[in-house]
Amino acid sequence: MDKKQARLRRARKTRAKIAELKVVRLAVHRSNSHIYAQIFSGCGTRVLAAASTVEADVSKSSANGGNVEAAKAVGKLIAERAKAKGIEEVSFDRSGFKYHGRVKALAEAAREGGLKF
């Protein structure tokens, strides 16, 4: 089992539990150079809000999309967009990544922005 397969195996357990509960999900994906966040509906078929370091307004604020400051900016932006759609509470899906570094920074910024999870 390689690194990606192990991560996806860890993610599968979390996603199965979230799907069973039918709650809104905040999913995070991290690459070496960018970080992405999406909010999915309770059924898991629709994206309600999204934010990433690829977007122009986020990439202007930080030169590098793969650092903690960029992750904090994405966390604040996803929280603003969720609040605009009327979403207050989500379930956090870290996609098998460790809750550390950029993933943790994004989650804490989203909490500061008003999301509850």
N, C-alpha and C positions, 0 to 999 in steps of 0.2 A: 504494500500500500504506500503510495507516494504522499507527499505533503498535501496536495490539493484534494485527493480522495479522503484523506483523514479529516480535513476541515469540513468537507461536504457531509461526511458521516456524522460529525458532531452537529452540524446545522440541521440535519434531518430530524433529530430528536426534538429540537426546539420548535421547528416548524410544525411538526405533527401535533405537539401540545397546543400551540397557538391556534392551529386549524380546528382542533377539537373544541376549543373554547369559543370560537367564532368572534374574536375580538380584532380591532384594528391593529395593524402591525407596522412598526417602524423598522425597516430592513436597512442594514448598512453593508456596503461593499467597499473594500479597500484594495487599491493596487499600489504599486511602488510610487507612482507619480500623482495619483488622484484619490479622492474619497467621494462616495456617492451615498445618498440617503433617499429612500422612497417610503411613502406611507401607503399601504395597501388596505383595501376594504376588508370587512370581516369575512367575506366569502373568499377573498384572496384573488379575485379576478380583475379588479380595477385599481389603478394607481390614482390615489386621491391628491397627492402632493409629492413633489420631488425637488431635490437640490443637490448640487455637486460642485466640485472645484473647476469643472470644465466651463461653467457659465461665466459670462463676461464680467458681471458685477462682483463675483467672488474672486476671480483670477486677478482683477485689478488691485484688490486689497492685499494680496500676498503674491510674491514672485514665484513661490514654489507651492504647488498644490498638494505635495506629499508631506506636509509638516503639521504640527499640532495647532498652530495658529489658523491654518486653512480649515482644519477639522472643526475648530470652534466656530468659525464663520459659517460653515455649512450647518452646524447644529442650531445656531441662532436663526438662520434663514428657514430651515425646515420647520422650526417651532412657529415662526411668524406665519408661514403659509398654512400650517395646520390650524392655527387659531383663526385665520381668515375663513377657513372652510367650516369652522365650528367643531373641530376635533380637539378635545381636551385630554383624553386618556388613550394611551397606546400601549402595546406590548412590544418590548424591545427585542429585536432579532439581530444578533451580532454576527450571523452567518458563519458560525464556527470559529471566528477570530477571537483571540484572547481579549478580555476586557481590560485593555492596557493601552497606553499611548494615545494614538489618534482615535481609536474607537471609544475609549473612555472620555476623551476631550469632547467628542461630538455628543455623547450621551449627556454629559454634565451641562454643556451649553444648551442642549434642548430642554433639559430640566429647568435651567435658569430662564429660558424663554417662555416657560409656562406649561410645558407638556408634563403629564404625570405618567410614570411607569415604574 
